[in-house]
Amino acid sequence: MSSRPPIVFPTSLTSPTSLTGPTGPARTRVRRRGLAALGALVVCAPLTTVAVAAGPATASTREAPTPKQPSASGSGGAVTSVDADATAIGLEVLRQGGNAADAAVATAAALGVTEPYSSGVGGGGFLVYYDAKKKRVSTIDGRESAPKTFTPTTLQKADGTALDFATVVSSGLSVGVPGTPALWEKASQKFGTWKLSQTLAPAQRLAEQGFVVDQTFHDQTAANAARFAKFPATAQLFLPGGQAPEVGTVFTNPDLAKTYAVLRRQGVRAVYRGDIADAVVATASAPPTTDGSTVYPGQITTQDLRSYRALVKRPVQSRYEDLTVYGMPTPSSGGIAVAEALNLLEEYPGGPLGKLSQTQYLHRLAEASATAFADRNRYVGDRVGTPTAQLVSQDFAAERACQLFDPEKAAARPIPFGTPDGRYGDCTTTTVAQPAARDDHGTTHLTVADRWGNVAAYTLTIEQTGGSGITVPGYGFLLNNELTDFNFVPLSAGVPDPNLPGPGKRPRSSMSPTIMTKNGEPYLALGSPGGATIITTVLQVALGNLDRNLSLVDAIAAPRLSSRNGATSEAEPGITGTALGVGLTTLGHQLKANPEIGAATGIRFLGGKHLVAAAEPTRRGGGAAAVVTPSSGH
């Protein structure tokens, strides 16, 4: 495992290229074939220099997108993501001897091509990683950070009220220092066995040769067309001819291919102190617009980029039944909120979750998640002194359950926050409650396991779908709007708010990549996109598989409920308008219809090196799960 063998890939991903400047005089056009249909392997050629023009190439094609399957079982390792091309790339890394970290980075880089509105070089993310040799779980914090000039009032008007949210989103002021490239480098160095130049090669070629546009990509582009059209580089790339790319056409991104080539040749320092860094600062500081109008300027400086680091941190650790649960620490709230909710569910009376009616099960899920959000909003942020150990303690959960839970009635929303002070047993309900806060939405998740037992759960984001809407000219990636994940003003007057902006601070997130172990061995790994619904999605998928006797793919497919301590709980059509919805309403839950919540992926470990990988059957166009050596029948 110490050597770094030559990487080999299907012929559709051969001949990596690199660029010497932002644009070139000619465009290289390559007709793309589905990755899954190609079996011939070749050794990657060395880096070469090829000039290509900026902007997309879209061309009609009769070829279908790479097929997707939502579930696969077998051995030898697995990859599951929202995208079939990305999954195929990660799987090929595993087949050629790469480990879970190598495959996770390669898959993430490919998602930067095919899921550019949810991930990419201009964003950030969180990785939870199980090292099989050491039997240890670690995390890497690649969350975007605020400029050094940010203060608690940066996102406020002179009178102390909040700036208009939508206006800030599509501006330079929302752009945080990207963390994704630094996370890729850190993961490769700490856990990987291949050089980053190797793991980024297939994504570079995917960007050059293109992918087949599906309905989800078309719809996401169309939904953001108005704001994309405001920024010339974004309009040129994502709105060819002024329209969203048509389903079935091939979409290429030569500028992003050039960016990957630069990262392969120079390392990720190019993003933090090279030409790409200069372009990021220039673009965020004074975003060019098609109509000459001005938007809020960003405050990122070259020094902010130079000082950024992806941070290796100890995970949030808790217990659920006979499992050890590992999640992300702050600035993520996911690890804490998932742990607290699971603790609460163990404290609620009524017996095991598997023996309850579906109505009572979802009632408990809603009460636990709403309570966890009440405590998360009050205490969790990128600050010294977050009481993590108390928030995830069973004694705190016991006190909160005693204070709030009624099996026959939903607690009034918003639920007051508790007091995680280490002195528990008081069943008196507190009276201070806070409203819900905004959170990231342009997010994706991938889960990987390898033949040696290493596991990666990796959630990455650029915040809104489409991020800030601002593409870095000549480099083909969108900048995040992650700084709008800060609270613009305190949630409650007179109550300390841990998620106000600050110099170098990282905004709170709900991303919840999670790994569960049993007797020190991987048992379940999962995660999801979906903003604040990530926490509730991870909870519901895990509980569906662990307690409700659902296969992993069925647990992912099950209709979702998301209660986040607001006046209403969001619910999918399989709940609203059904007898189940009526039962929850009778208990006092106010349901708000949401056609789609989350887009989860996960891997369940069955012992004896057998595993099941699963993704969404239909949400977000369906996901793609694959294993290295399928079981018979797959």
N, C-alpha and C positions, 0 to 999 in steps of 0.2 A: 504493500500500500504506500510505500514511501516514494516509489518512482512515479514519473509522470509520462505515461506512454503516449505515442502519437494518437490524436483523436481521429476517429473515422466516422463518417456519416453517410446517409443515403445520397445517391448521385444528385438529387435535386438541391442539395446544400453544398456543392463543391465549389472550389475556386474562390476563397475569401478574397475580398478586395479592400483597399484602403484609399483614402482621399487625402490630397495634400492641401486642399483649400476648401472654403465653404461651398463652392459650386464648381462645376467643370463645363467644358464646351459641348459635351455630347452625353447622351443617355444610353446606358447599356440596358437593352430589353431582353429579358429571359422569360420564356414561356414556362409557367410553373405547373408541376404535376403534384397530385396529392401525396403527401409524405408517407402515409400509411400504405400506399400501394407500391412503394419502391423497396426493393430488397437488396440490390447491388450495393456494395460498400467500397469506398475508396479512401485512401489516406489523404488528410487535408494537405493542400499545397501550402508553401510558405506565404507570408504576407506579400502581396504584390500591389502595385499602384495602378488604379484604373480611374479615369475621370468620368463622372456622371453628373447629370444636371440635377438641380434642386427640384423638388415638387414631386407629386405622385404620377404614376403611370397607371391609368385605368383602361382596360381593354375588355371587350366582350369575350366571353369564353363559354363553351358548352360543358366545361368540366365542373363537376360538383365539388363543394368544399370537402376537406378531409373528413371522413366519417367519424361520428362520435358514438361512444357507448357509455352509459352511465355507471356500469358496474363491471368489474373484472375480478376474478379470483385466481390464485396460483401461488407462485413462489419466485424467488430471485430478485425481488424488488418491485416497486410500483410507483407510478406517478398519476396524480389526478389534479386537474385544473379545469377552468371553464372553457378552455380552447383546445381543440384537437391537435393543431400544429404544435402548440407549446408542449402538450403532453407527449407527442411523438418525439420531439427533440429531447426532452428530459429522459424518456425511456431509452433512447439510443445512447445517451451518456452512460446510463446504468449498464446497458448491454456491452459497451466498450470498456468497462472496468472502472468508470467513475463512481464515486460514492454519493450519498444522499445530498451532501452539501454541493458537490459539483453539479448534480442534476437539478437541484433547486435553483441555483444561480442561472443555469442555462435555460430552464423553464421560465424563470422570471424575466430574463432578457428577451425571450421570445414573446412573452405577454406584452412587453413594451412595444412590440411591433403590432400584434394583433388586437391588443386591448389597450390602446394608447390613451383612452379616456379614463382609465382606471389605474394605470401604473406607468412606470418608465423612469428614465434617467432624471427627470425633473421632479421626482416625488420622493417618498420615503416609505418606511415599513418596519415591521418587527419579525424577527425569526426566533423560534423556539427549537432547540436542537438537542436530540438525544444521542450521546456518544456511546456506542455499544461497548467499545473496549474499556472505557472508564466507568460505564454504567452511571453516567452523570448527565443531567440536563442543564444546559446553559441557554442564555438568550443574548441576542444582539439588538440593541436599540439603534435603528437607523431613522428615527423620527426627524422630520424637518425642524429647524430651529429658527427663532426670531433673530433679526439683526440686533447688534449691540445697542442700537439707539432706541429700541422699543421700551416703552414704559407702560404702567397700568392704564394710562389715559390715551395712548396712541390711537385707539380705535373709537375715540369719543369726539364729539363736537366741543366747541368752546364752553357750551353751557352744561357739559357733563352728560348729555344724552348720547346714545349710540349713533355712530355713522350708519347710513343705510347699508344693510347687509349685502344686497345684490350688487350695489355699486362697488363696494369694496371687493367682492368676489372677483369680478372681471377687471382687475386693476393690478398694478405692480405692488400695491400696499399689502396684498394678500399673500405674496410669494415668500415662502420660507426657504432657508438654505437647504437644498436637496440632500437627502441622506442615503438614497438608494445605491449610488455607486460606491460609497464608502462601506455600506453594509456588504455589498458583493465582494469587495476586496477583503474585508475582515473575515467573512465566512470562508472564503477560499484559503486564506492564510491560516486560520485557526482550525478549520475542520476539513477542508478539501484536500484532494490529492492531485488535482490538475491545476495548471496555471490559468489565471483569468483569461489570458489571450486565447486559450483553447476553449474554455467554456462559453465565451462570447461569440465564437466563430459561427455557429449555426444560426444565431439570431441575426448576425450581420447579413448572412446570405438570404435569410428569410425576408429581411427588409429590402434587399436588392431584387429578389425574384418575385416577391409579393405573396399575398394570400387572397383567397376567394372571399369577397364581401358577403356576409350573411345578413339576415334580417335585423339582428340585434345591432350590428355595427352601423347599418344604414339608419335605423331608427334613432340611435343615440346621436349620430351626426345630425340628422334632421331636427331633432329636438333642440340642439344647440346651434343651429345654423345662424340664427340672428346674431348671437354674440361672437361666433367664430368669424362671421363676415366683417366684424369690426376691426379685426387685426389682420394685416395683409399676409403675413407668413402663414397664419392659420387658414385663412381663406384659400390661399394658393395650394396648400397641402391637402386639406380635408374637404374643400368644396370645389373640386375641379369643374369648370364651366358654371360655377355659381350654385351647384346642386350637390346634395349628398350622393356619394357613389352608389350606383345601382347594385342591387343584389345580383350576384353571379359574375360581376366583373372582378378583375384582378387589381388589387391596390398595392402599389409599391411605395417605398419611402427611401429614396437614395440618400437623402441627407442624414437620416438616422443610421443607415448603413455606414456612412462616413464617420458618424460619431462613434459607433461601435469599433470601427477600424482604428480610430484615434485612441480609444480606451485600450484596445488590444496592444497597440504599439507603445503608448506612453504610460499606460496605467491610469488609474482613476484620478491621479493628481491633475490630469488635464481639466477635470471638472472643477477642481478646487484652487488651482493656481496657474492654469494655462490659458490657451485661446478660448476654450469653451467657458471657462470661468469669466473671462472678460466679456464674452457675449451674453452670458446670463446676467451679469451686473448691468450692462448697457441696456438690455431689453427690459429688465424689471424696473430699472430706474426711470426710464422714459419710454414706455410701451408705444411703438408706432401704431397709428390707427389709419384706416382706409379713408375716413372722412376728415382727417385733420383735427378731430376733437381730442381733448386731453382727458386722461383718466388719472386717478390717484397714482403718484409716483411711488415706486418701491424704495426701501431703505437698505437693501442688501449692499454690502461693500465687498471689495476683494479680500479685505481682512476677515470679514465674516466667513467667507468661503475657506480661507486658509486655516482658520481655527476650528473648523468643524471636525468632529470625530464620531465614528460609529462606536458605541459603547457596549462592551461585554458586561452583562449584569447577571446576578443571581436571579433565578425565577421566583415568582410567587408560588409557594408550595402549600398545599392543603390536602385533606383527606376526604374522600367520599366513599362510604361503605368500605370495601377492602382495596380501594384504589388510591394511589397517590396522584394528585392533580397538579400539573405544572402549567403556569401561564406567565404572561408578560407583567413585569413590574411597571411602576410609573416611568414615563408619562402616560402609559396605557392604563386605562381603568378596567380593561377586560379581565386580566388575571384576578384582580381583587373582586370585581363584581360577580364573576362566575363562581369563585370560591365561596363568597358570602351566600349567594343564592342556593348553592348546593348544600351548604351547612344549614340554612333555614329549612330546606325541604326535609332534611333529616330530623329536624326538631318539631315540625308540624305533626300534630296527632292524627291518627286515622289509619296507621299501618303502612306497609310498603306501597310505593307508588304503583307497582305492577298490579296490585289488587284493587285499585280504585277505579271508579267509572271515569270515562274520558272527561266528563264535565268537572269532576272533583280534581282530577289530575291537572287539567289546564287552570282551574281556579288556584290551586297551590302554586303552579308555575308563575302565574300572573302576580300573585301576592309576593312571592319570593323575589322576583325580578324587580318589581316596583320598590320594594323595601331596599334592595341592594342599590338601586339608582338613587334613592333618597340619600343614602350614606355616601355614595360615590360623588354626587354633586356637591356635597358639603366638604368632603375631606380630601378628595383625590386630585392631584395635579403634580406638575413638575416643580416640586418644592421640597425643601428640607423639612422633615417632621411629619410626612404623611404616615398616619398610624396603621401601616399595612398589617403588622402582626396582629393587632387587635381587631381590625376589620375582618380578617379571615379566621378569627378564633371561633371555636365552637361555643364558648361561653357567651361571647357577644351575640352570636346567632340565637342562642337559647333565650337571652333577654329580649331580643327583638321579636322573636316568635311569641313570647309571653305577652309582650306589649300590644301586638297588632293582629295576630292571626285569629280569624273566626271561620270555621269550616262552612258556616251557613251564610256568610255575608262578606262581600269585598270591603276592605278598608277604604275610608273616604280618601280621595286623591286631592292634592298631593299628600303623600304619607310624610310625616315629620321625620327628620333625621335623628339618629340615635347618638349615644355618647360612648365612643369606644375608648374608655379610660382605664380598663382593667378591673373595675369594680362593678360586678354584675349581680343580677338577682332582683332588680327593681322592675316590677311590671307596670309601673306608672307610665302612661304614654306622654311623650313630650309634645309640645304644641307648635314648634317652629318648623315650617315646611317651605320648600323652595320650588319654583317652577322648573320644568325640564330645560335642558340646554341643547344647542345645536351640536352636530357632530359630522364626521366625514362620511361621504357617500360614494365617491369615485374610487372604488376599492376592488381588489381581487384577492383570491387566496389559492394557494397550491399546497399539496401535501405529498411528501416523497419518503420512500423507504428503500433501502438497498439490501443486497444479499448478506451483508455483514451485520445487519440489525440496526444501523444508524437510521434516524428518523428526523425529518425536517417538516415543521409546520410554519408556513411563511405567508404573512398577510402584508400586502403592499398597496399603496394608495397615492393619488394626487388630490384627494379631497372631493370636490364636486365631480360629477361626470363631466370630463373635459377640463378639470382643474380651473385655472384662471382664464382659460381660453386663449392664452398667449403662447404662441410657438416661438422658440428661439430661432431667428432667421439663420438659414444655412446649416442647422443641426437637427432639425426634424423631430424635436420633442417638445411637449407642452410643459409649461411651468405650473407647479402646484398652486393652490390657493389655501394652503394648510393653516395659515395664520388666522383665518376666519373660524378655526376651531377653538380659539380663545373666546372667552366671554367678553363681549365689548364693554359691558358695564357689570357691576356686581349683581348676582342673581337676586340677592335680597339686601336691602339697605340695613347696615349695621351688623351684617353677618360676614365674617371673613370668606373671601372667595379664592380658592386655590388655583383657579384657571384664568386669572387675568393675565394680560401680556406682561412681558418683562424682558430685559436684555439677555439675549442668548437662550431664552426659555423655550422649551418644547411644548406645544399645545397638547392638551389632554386628548386622548383617543379612546375609542371603544374597540379597537382591533383586538381580537382575542384568539390568536393562535394557541392551541392547547394540545398538550401531550399527557396522556394518562398511562401510568404503569401499574403492573401488578407483580409483586415480589421482585421488583427491580427490573422487570422486562416490559417492553412496550405493549400496551393493550389497546389503546385507541388514540388516534391523532386526528385533529380536525380544525376547521376554521371557516370563516365566511366573510364576504363583503356585506355592506348594508348599513354603514353609519352606526348609529346607536342601536339598531336592531341586530347588529353582530352579536352582542352579548346574549340576547334572548334566543337567537338562532342557534348558537353554539350550545346553549343550555338544552334547548328542545331536541336537537339532533342527538346529543349525547344521552339524554334521558330516554328518548325513544328507543335507542339501541340497547342501553344498559338495563332499563327497567320496564319498558313497555313491550318487550318481546318483538321488536321490529328488526328486520335486517337493516344493515347500515344504509343501503340505498332507499329502503322504504322509510326509514327514519328521516332521511333527507327529503324525500318526496312528500311527507305528511304535511297537511295544511298547518300554517304557523300562526301563532298568537304572540304579539309583542306588547308587553305592558311595561312602560318606562317611567311611571309615576306622573304621567300627565292625566288630564281629565278623561281621556279616552284610551282604550287599548286597541292597537291596530290588529286586524285579523284578515286572513285570506278567505277567498270564497268558499273553501271547504268547511269554514266555521260560520261565517256570516250567512244569514238566510237559511240556516239549517236548525234542526232540533238542538244540536250542540250549542249553537249561538243563542238560542232561546234560553237554554239552561244557564249559560253564563250570564246573560242579561238578568235572569231571575235572581241570580246571586248578587247583582248590583254592578256588574261590569258593563261599562258603556263602550260598545264596540264601534270602531271606525273601519270601514272596508279599505283594504289595501290589496290590489291585485297580485302583488308579488313582494315577498319579503326574503331578502338574502339570496345567496347562491353558494351553498356550502360544498366543500369537498372533505373527504376523510379517508382514513385507512384503519381497518380493524385487524388486529393481529390474532391469529387463531392458534398459535403454537406450532412447533415443528416446522418453523420457517414458512408456514402457509399464511396467507393474508387475503383480505378483500379490500379493494379500492373502490370508492364510490363517489359519484358527482351528481349534480342535478339532472333528473330526466327531462324537465321542460323549462324551469326557470332560467331566465337570461339566455334562452335559446338552447339550453341543455349543456351539460359539461362533458368532459372526456376522461374516463378512467382506463388505465392499462396496467398490465403486469408483464414482467420480463418473460416468465414461463407460465402460460395459462394452464389452468386445470382442464382436464378433459371436459368437453361440453361448452368451452368458451373459445 
